[in-house]
């Protein structure tokens, strides 16, 4: 079950504040409220009760604008979290997969969906996931352009395999290359 707590407006710069925004956690309708996209956290507050919830950016695995109403009846800002916030004890028991939670924000004004997405994207870049094994500071450190060279070589090999026979299932060989394979 999602537990709403007493809510405090986020501190720091708020990049976007959107009133009249319904929140859905998994399939549960949390009601209408106000969404805050702040540099520090993403928060939502229920208008009627004053309760709400806060999400930390590193726990947001994916965010997107969803306009497909076949899976969910409203256009929305879709978020996938790397934890099951309805069953927090499951997150502690499973080392590899702690579950996921889907959160959808449905603003009354659908025209702001892209603005919400952009604000969230900007704020999320301020909070990189500490578990990521790759960062821009480590990017090909000491190797110069070696990493790019490796990627280009792999791409060229793939292109030549596909362009050479249009099947991708045969290999170019040189005469006598496998004579000693017996």
C-alpha positions in Angstrom: 0.0 0.0 0.0 1.2 3.5 -0.8 1.6 5.5 2.4 1.0 9.2 2.1 2.8 11.3 4.6 2.5 14.9 5.8 3.8 17.0 3.0 6.3 19.8 3.0 6.9 21.8 -0.2 10.4 21.0 -1.6 13.3 23.2 -0.8 15.6 24.6 -3.5 14.7 25.8 -7.0 11.4 24.5 -8.3 11.7 24.0 -12.1 8.0 23.4 -12.7 4.9 23.4 -10.5 1.7 22.0 -11.9 -1.6 22.2 -10.0 -4.6 20.0 -10.9 -2.4 17.0 -11.5 -3.7 13.5 -10.7 -1.2 10.9 -9.5 -1.5 7.2 -10.1 0.8 4.8 -8.3 0.7 1.5 -10.2 -3.1 1.4 -10.9 -4.1 3.2 -7.7 -5.6 6.7 -8.2 -4.2 9.0 -5.5 -6.5 11.9 -6.5 -5.8 15.4 -7.7 -2.9 17.4 -6.4 0.1 19.6 -7.2 3.2 18.2 -8.8 6.6 19.8 -8.0 9.6 19.2 -10.2 12.3 20.7 -8.0 16.1 20.4 -8.4 16.4 18.4 -5.2 13.4 16.0 -5.5 10.1 15.3 -7.4 7.1 15.7 -5.1 3.3 15.5 -5.3 0.8 16.7 -2.8 -2.9 15.7 -2.6 -5.0 18.9 -2.7 -7.8 17.6 -0.3 -5.7 16.0 2.4 -2.4 17.9 2.2 -0.6 14.5 2.2 1.8 13.5 -0.5 5.0 11.7 -1.5 8.5 12.5 -2.6 10.7 10.7 -5.2 14.4 10.9 -5.4 15.8 11.2 -8.9 18.3 8.3 -8.7 15.3 6.0 -8.1 13.6 7.1 -11.3 14.7 4.5 -13.9 12.7 5.8 -16.7 10.5 8.7 -17.5 8.5 9.5 -20.6 5.5 11.3 -22.0 2.9 8.6 -22.7 0.2 9.5 -25.2 -0.9 5.9 -25.8 -4.3 5.5 -24.1 -4.7 1.8 -24.9 -2.7 0.8 -21.8 -3.7 3.7 -19.6 -6.8 5.8 -20.2 -5.0 9.2 -19.9 -2.1 11.0 -21.6 0.5 11.3 -18.8 4.0 11.7 -17.6 5.1 8.1 -17.0 7.8 7.2 -14.5 9.2 3.8 -13.6 10.9 3.5 -10.2 13.6 1.0 -9.3 11.8 0.0 -6.1 8.4 -1.4 -5.2 7.1 1.5 -3.0 3.9 -0.5 -2.2 5.8 -3.4 -0.7 9.1 -1.9 0.7 10.0 -5.1 2.6 10.3 -6.8 -0.8 13.1 -4.4 -1.7 15.1 -5.5 1.3 14.6 -9.2 0.7 15.7 -9.2 -3.0 19.2 -8.3 -3.6 19.0 -8.2 -7.4 15.5 -7.2 -8.2 13.6 -5.1 -5.6 10.6 -4.7 -7.9 9.4 -1.7 -9.8 6.7 0.9 -9.3 4.9 2.7 -12.1 3.9 6.3 -11.4 1.8 8.4 -13.7 1.1 12.1 -13.4 -2.0 13.3 -15.3 -2.2 17.1 -15.5 -5.6 18.7 -16.3 -3.8 20.6 -19.1 -2.2 18.0 -21.4 -0.3 20.8 -23.1 2.2 20.9 -20.3 3.3 17.3 -20.6 6.4 18.1 -22.6 7.4 20.9 -20.2 7.1 18.5 -17.3 9.2 16.0 -19.1 11.9 18.5 -19.9 12.0 19.9 -16.3 12.2 16.3 -14.9 15.0 15.5 -17.4 17.0 18.6 -16.4 16.7 17.9 -12.7 17.5 14.2 -13.1 20.8 15.0 -14.8 21.7 16.9 -11.6 21.5 13.6 -9.7 23.3 10.8 -11.5 22.8 7.3 -10.3 25.7 6.4 -7.9 25.5 2.8 -9.0 26.3 3.6 -12.6 29.7 2.2 -13.5 30.3 4.8 -16.2 30.5 8.6 -15.8 31.6 11.4 -18.0 34.7 12.0 -15.9 35.9 8.4 -16.6 35.1 8.6 -20.3 38.1 6.9 -22.0 40.4 8.3 -19.4 44.0 8.1 -20.7 42.9 6.4 -23.9 42.2 9.5 -26.0 40.0 8.5 -28.9 40.6 4.7 -28.4 37.0 4.1 -27.2 35.6 5.8 -30.2 37.9 3.9 -32.5 36.8 0.6 -31.1 33.1 1.5 -31.5 33.7 2.7 -35.1 35.6 -0.6 -35.9 32.8 -2.7 -34.6 30.3 -0.7 -36.6 32.4 -1.0 -39.7 32.6 -4.8 -39.2 28.9 -5.1 -38.8 28.2 -3.0 -41.9 30.7 -5.0 -44.0 29.1 -8.3 -42.8 25.6 -7.1 -43.7 26.5 -5.2 -46.9 28.7 -8.0 -48.2 26.0 -10.7 -48.5 22.8 -9.0 -47.4 22.1 -12.0 -45.2 24.4 -11.5 -42.2 24.8 -15.3 -41.8 27.8 -15.9 -44.0 31.4 -14.9 -43.3 34.0 -13.6 -45.7 37.0 -16.0 -45.7 40.3 -16.1 -47.4 41.3 -19.2 -49.4 43.0 -21.8 -47.3 42.0 -20.0 -44.0 40.5 -23.2 -42.5 42.7 -25.9 -44.2 44.1 -27.0 -40.8 40.7 -27.1 -39.1 40.5 -30.9 -39.3 
